[in-house]
Amino acid sequence: MYMNKLAQLITRLADGNCHSGANLAAQLSISRTAIWKRIRSLRRRGMEIHSLRGRGYRLGQPVELLERDRLLALLDKNVRPLLRILTLHTEVKSTNQYLLDRINSPDFHGHVTLAEYQSAGRGRRGRHWHAPIAAGICLSLGWHFDPAPQPLTLVSLGAGIAVIRALRRIGIRDAGLKWPNDIYWQGRKLGGILVEAREESAGPCRLALGIGVNFCFPGSQEQNIDQPWVDMAAIQQPLCSRHVFAAALISETLRLLRDMAAMYNSCSQIIDEWRRHDHMPGKLARLILPSRTVDGRIIGIDPVGALLMDVRGKVERFNSGEIRLKVRQ
């Protein structure tokens, strides 16, 4: 109920105009003190809200809360049957974890969930995924493969392709990929992917595929992110509707997973398309592995998606996993 009240407050403020505390309290049937507490809660979740003396509250920028019916209406008709459930949340700990908690449900396959805010969103290697409330696209999709793609890394690579396809559909054509699961634009991170799987040896696999894309971050978030980053608002003006992009992303991801299931014994199409969008070949980089650090120059990926690097004149091959790749700008 509390999160519903927050969503109602965001909806009242979403137009970017100034709203008095008294009017907001009357509209939501709560006290002005409760409005102040909810404003403070939204600020803790990264929303930029200005207090104007004698006038009330105003968002630093307008926001567009996602609505289920609008998303469903915008999905590609030819992949709509692949979507079994679409759930939207004001806040969850993690969209991936939300699906993993339901991994044995008969409705897990084809379940897409989105959240305006993740209180414990995560990326690879347990790192925190940061996105202010209603400022990014935080999406996860449950899927069942039988048999699983080999290697499973192909799912992460394929998801990167789906993000690039969705970006190109709305007019952002110069984004690229960084191995194994990042979306980049001009050397800055635009999005990331996290695949968490439960698989049996040489058998079926259920996985939660998480995708996060920076959509329109408040300027105050600059100090909260520890690496070069960019959002879609900085790339595209005027910025497309958040619903249009989210629907394109869902459609392209569903299509990619369907096609992967149909060609599980051949990964060449995934690899070829991924290579076309690889922004890293030729760059100097450092690989941080559990037991050592490797410096070299990126060559690209091999036919099964492993990273190839020139290390002191010798080509070395690295699989994804407990590896961190830092590219020198």
C-alpha positions in Angstrom: 0.0 0.0 0.0 2.8 2.4 0.9 4.5 1.9 -2.5 1.1 2.5 -4.2 0.9 5.9 -2.4 4.4 6.7 -3.7 3.3 5.9 -7.2 0.2 8.1 -6.8 2.4 10.9 -5.6 4.7 10.5 -8.6 1.8 10.6 -10.9 0.6 13.9 -9.4 4.1 15.4 -9.8 4.9 13.8 -13.2 4.0 16.8 -15.3 6.9 18.8 -13.9 4.7 21.6 -12.7 4.7 22.9 -9.1 2.1 21.4 -6.7 1.4 22.6 -3.2 1.6 20.3 -0.3 -2.0 21.1 0.7 -3.3 20.1 -2.8 -1.3 16.9 -2.9 -2.5 16.0 0.6 -6.1 16.6 -0.4 -5.8 14.6 -3.6 -4.2 11.6 -1.8 -6.4 11.9 1.3 -3.4 12.0 3.6 -1.8 14.7 5.8 0.8 17.3 4.6 3.2 15.6 7.0 2.7 12.3 5.2 3.3 14.2 1.9 6.6 15.5 3.2 7.6 12.0 4.4 6.8 10.6 1.0 8.8 13.3 -0.8 11.7 12.5 1.4 11.3 8.8 0.6 11.3 9.5 -3.2 14.5 11.6 -2.8 16.2 8.7 -1.1 15.3 6.6 -4.2 17.1 9.1 -6.4 14.2 11.3 -7.6 15.1 15.0 -7.9 12.3 17.1 -6.2 12.6 20.8 -5.6 10.9 22.5 -2.7 9.8 26.0 -3.7 9.0 28.3 -0.7 5.4 29.2 -0.6 4.6 27.2 -3.8 5.2 23.5 -3.1 7.1 20.7 -4.8 8.3 20.3 -8.4 10.2 17.5 -10.1 13.6 18.3 -11.5 12.3 16.8 -14.8 9.0 15.2 -15.9 8.7 11.4 -15.6 6.7 8.8 -17.4 5.5 5.9 -15.2 5.1 2.7 -17.1 1.5 1.4 -17.6 0.7 -2.2 -18.3 -2.0 -1.7 -20.9 0.1 0.8 -22.9 3.0 -1.6 -23.0 0.9 -4.4 -24.1 -0.6 -2.3 -26.9 2.8 -1.4 -28.2 4.3 -4.9 -28.3 5.1 -6.4 -31.7 2.1 -8.6 -32.7 4.2 -11.5 -33.9 5.9 -12.0 -30.6 2.9 -11.1 -28.3 2.0 -14.8 -28.0 5.4 -15.5 -26.4 4.5 -13.2 -23.4 2.7 -15.2 -20.7 2.6 -12.6 -17.9 3.6 -8.9 -17.7 3.9 -7.5 -14.2 4.9 -4.0 -13.2 6.1 -2.9 -9.8 6.7 0.5 -8.2 9.5 -1.1 -6.2 11.1 -4.6 -5.7 14.4 -5.7 -4.4 15.5 -7.1 -7.8 13.5 -7.9 -10.9 15.7 -11.0 -11.4 15.2 -12.1 -7.9 11.4 -11.6 -8.2 11.4 -14.1 -11.1 13.9 -16.5 -9.5 11.6 -16.8 -6.5 9.0 -18.0 -8.9 11.2 -20.3 -11.0 9.2 -23.4 -10.4 5.9 -21.8 -11.3 4.2 -23.0 -14.5 4.0 -19.4 -15.5 7.7 -18.7 -15.2 8.4 -19.1 -18.9 7.5 -16.0 -20.8 7.0 -13.9 -17.6 8.3 -10.3 -18.0 8.5 -8.0 -15.0 9.5 -4.4 -14.8 10.2 -2.2 -11.8 10.3 1.6 -11.4 12.9 1.1 -8.7 15.1 -1.8 -7.4 16.2 -1.5 -3.8 18.8 -4.2 -4.3 19.3 -4.3 -8.0 22.4 -6.2 -9.0 24.8 -6.7 -11.9 27.5 -9.2 -12.6 29.8 -10.4 -9.8 27.4 -9.2 -7.1 27.8 -5.5 -8.0 25.0 -3.1 -7.3 22.9 -1.9 -10.2 22.0 1.7 -9.6 19.0 3.4 -11.2 16.9 6.2 -9.6 13.2 5.7 -9.4 11.4 6.0 -12.8 14.6 7.0 -14.5 15.7 3.7 -16.1 14.4 0.5 -17.7 14.7 -2.3 -15.1 13.4 -5.4 -16.8 13.7 -9.2 -16.3 12.3 -12.1 -18.3 11.9 -15.7 -17.3 12.7 -18.3 -19.9 12.9 -22.1 -20.2 15.3 -23.7 -22.7 15.3 -27.4 -23.5 18.0 -28.1 -24.2 20.0 -25.1 -23.0 22.1 -23.1 -25.6 25.8 -24.2 -25.5 27.6 -22.3 -24.2 25.1 -20.5 -22.0 27.2 -17.3 -22.5 25.3 -17.0 -25.8 22.2 -15.9 -23.9 24.0 -12.8 -22.5 25.5 -12.0 -25.9 22.1 -12.4 -27.5 20.5 -10.1 -25.0 23.1 -7.5 -25.9 22.0 -7.8 -29.5 18.3 -7.4 -28.5 19.1 -4.2 -26.7 21.0 -2.8 -29.7 18.1 -3.8 -32.0 15.7 -1.9 -29.7 17.9 1.2 -29.6 18.1 1.2 -33.3 14.4 1.0 -33.7 13.9 4.3 -31.8 16.7 6.0 -33.7 19.9 5.4 -31.6 22.1 3.7 -34.1 25.6 4.2 -32.8 25.5 2.3 -29.5 27.7 -0.8 -29.2 28.7 -3.8 -27.1 31.4 -4.5 -24.6 32.1 -8.1 -23.7 30.4 -9.9 -22.2 27.3 -8.0 -21.2 27.5 -4.2 -21.4 25.9 -1.6 -23.7 28.2 1.3 -24.5 27.9 4.7 -26.3 31.0 6.7 -27.0 33.0 5.0 -24.3 30.3 5.4 -21.6 28.0 2.7 -20.1 24.4 2.9 -21.2 23.2 -0.5 -20.0 24.0 -3.9 -18.7 22.7 -7.5 -18.7 22.6 -10.2 -16.0 21.7 -13.8 -16.7 21.1 -16.1 -13.7 20.4 -19.7 -14.6 19.3 -22.9 -13.1 20.3 -25.7 -15.4 20.8 -29.4 -15.5 23.8 -31.0 -17.2 23.2 -31.3 -21.0 19.5 -30.8 -20.3 16.9 -28.1 -19.7 17.6 -24.7 -18.3 15.5 -22.0 -16.6 16.9 -18.5 -16.4 16.1 -15.0 -15.4 17.5 -12.5 -18.0 17.8 -9.1 -16.5 18.4 -5.9 -18.6 19.0 -2.4 -17.3 19.2 0.6 -19.5 19.8 4.2 -18.3 16.8 6.2 -19.7 16.7 9.7 -18.2 18.7 10.2 -15.0 18.5 13.3 -12.8 21.7 15.4 -13.0 22.2 14.9 -9.3 23.0 11.2 -9.9 26.4 12.1 -11.4 28.1 11.6 -8.0 26.5 8.3 -7.2 28.0 6.2 -10.1 31.6 5.1 -10.1 32.3 4.8 -13.8 31.7 6.8 -17.0 28.0 6.5 -17.9 25.4 8.0 -20.2 21.6 7.9 -20.5 19.3 7.9 -23.5 18.3 11.4 -22.8 21.8 12.6 -23.4 21.9 10.8 -26.7 18.5 11.5 -28.2 16.6 14.8 -28.4 13.7 14.8 -28.2 13.7 11.6 -26.2 11.3 8.9 -27.3 8.5 7.7 -25.0 9.6 5.4 -22.2 6.7 3.1 -23.2 7.8 2.9 -26.8 11.4 1.9 -25.9 10.4 -0.5 -23.2 7.9 -2.2 -25.6 10.6 -2.4 -28.3 13.0 -3.9 -25.8 10.5 -6.6 -24.6 9.6 -7.4 -28.2 13.2 -7.8 -29.4 14.2 -9.8 -26.3 11.3 -12.2 -26.8 12.1 -12.6 -30.5 15.8 -13.2 -29.8 15.1 -15.9 -27.2 12.6 -17.6 -29.5 15.1 -17.7 -32.3 17.8 -19.0 -30.0 15.6 -21.9 -29.0 15.0 -22.7 -32.6 18.8 -22.7 -33.5 20.3 -24.1 -30.3 22.9 -26.1 -32.1 24.2 -23.2 -34.1 25.5 -20.0 -32.6 27.2 -18.5 -35.7 24.3 -16.0 -36.3 24.5 -14.6 -32.7 28.3 -14.3 -32.9 28.3 -12.6 -36.3 25.7 -10.0 -35.3 27.4 -9.4 -31.9 30.8 -8.8 -33.7 29.1 -6.2 -35.9 28.3 -4.1 -32.8 31.5 -4.8 -30.8 33.0 -1.4 -29.9 36.1 -2.8 -28.2 38.5 -4.4 -30.8 41.9 -2.8 -30.7 41.5 -1.2 -27.3 44.0 -1.7 -24.5 42.3 -3.4 -21.5 42.9 -5.1 -18.2 41.3 -8.3 -17.3 40.9 -8.9 -13.6 40.6 -12.7 -12.9 40.2 -14.4 -9.5 43.9 -15.4 -9.4 45.7 -12.8 -11.6 45.5 -9.7 -13.7 46.1 -9.6 -17.4 46.9 -6.6 -19.6 46.6 -6.7 -23.3 44.8 -5.5 -26.4 41.3 -6.7 -27.3 41.0 -8.7 -30.5 37.3 -9.7 -30.3 35.4 -12.9 -29.6 35.9 -16.4 -30.8 33.2 -18.6 -32.5 31.7 -19.6 -29.2 31.7 -16.1 -27.5 35.0 -16.2 -25.5 37.1 -13.1 -25.3 40.3 -13.0 -27.4 43.2 -10.7 -26.3 46.7 -10.1 -27.5 48.8 -10.5 -24.4 52.5 -9.7 -25.1 52.2 -10.9 -28.7 50.3 -14.1 -27.8 46.5 -14.6 -28.4 44.8 -15.7 -25.2 41.2 -16.8 -24.7 39.0 -16.0 -21.7 35.6 -17.3 -20.8 33.1 -15.0 -19.0 32.4 -15.7 -15.3 34.4 -14.2 -12.4 36.1 -11.8 -14.8 36.1 -8.1 -14.9 37.2 -6.3 -18.1 38.4 -2.7 -17.7 38.9 -0.9 -21.0 41.3 2.0 -21.2 39.7 5.0 -22.8 
